[in-house]
Amino acid sequence: MKILRSVVGTLLVLSLFGCFGTDPAVESFSTYQQRLANVVDTDPVPLQDSIAIALPRKRDAVLPIGDVRMGLLDAYELRQCGLFQLIADRNSILGKVQDAFHQLDYEIRLINTLATCLGMIEDPVLSDVLKEVQSQKEEQLPLVYWNTLIGSEAWRKQLTPPSTSLIAPGQPFPHSEALLAIEKYSKAINTPMTHTDVVALQEPIEKQRYLGALFYSMDETTRWLNTITQQLKRDDALVICGANRNQTRLNYMRNVFDTFFIGAVQPYLSKINSLYLDVQPSLNAFHQHLSTTSPSSDFNDAYFGGEHYRNFQDSVKDHVSYWQTLFARCHVEIGHSIKK
């Protein structure tokens, strides 16, 4: 029976590799799970369902923004302060096909130019027109930031997993340029009146795929760890402590813990945690902004609001708690040999 279970378990692992490919992180979790099953002569628990939340469709998430009309554009003062040329460029053929980052940049420059013009013109009628436009544009700017975040090609690439592979363990994960760009965008989104060269942020946000990979790897890590913890709890009665305990089985369990959890899985958990903490302040800023300017979103709450990070933390705590309970029950001290 044990040989049969071992064969079945091996076939299950191979079938999982066939589904997931040669993903080093998945292989690490799968090997850890299979070794635990082998110790107690059981089958691995099937992997739990995915908890990932897809990025909302662009057409469902982008918010409508009304046009702001401005009269008296041919006024001499507006030519002098640069507003006339700025609006003319925006209404040109090229201006009308600008991408989201250039459109956001235009809105920021427009608000700043309006402030400059208001300090120069003397015509009270024109001044009142500009003040009204300025007020409307300042009110709309947070929505423009949101539409850029949820609708631009650059941000949608950043927020979408680049592949079905997890972030690789034991290898540097290039993200420094994206992290800096995300941080600058998050500061700009909460201080929208400050001029930020948002166009310069577009390339690192688009090219260095950080957040989507992190969110996907964090979710997958959570469901692997929850599945393995479920399996450990299912098989807990098979690890007997006390007078009739199976010393060999307990030794094997300890070896699996040391070799596969402490040696491979735990460093990966630390890596995912560290990558999330690097970007957490920016995500909090996004969540704070979006909670007041956009409709409620499961994606926003899960990733920007940190719900799935808390799920990840809980999965780690539950898993470690199981081992602590087992070792306390069997009088095993971490860092020491098993007591007889």
Summary of the structure (lengths in Angstrom):
residues: 340
radius of gyration: 27.8
end to end distance: 29.4
largest distance: 97.3
contacts: 1021
relative contact order: 0.13
helix: 70%
strand: 1%
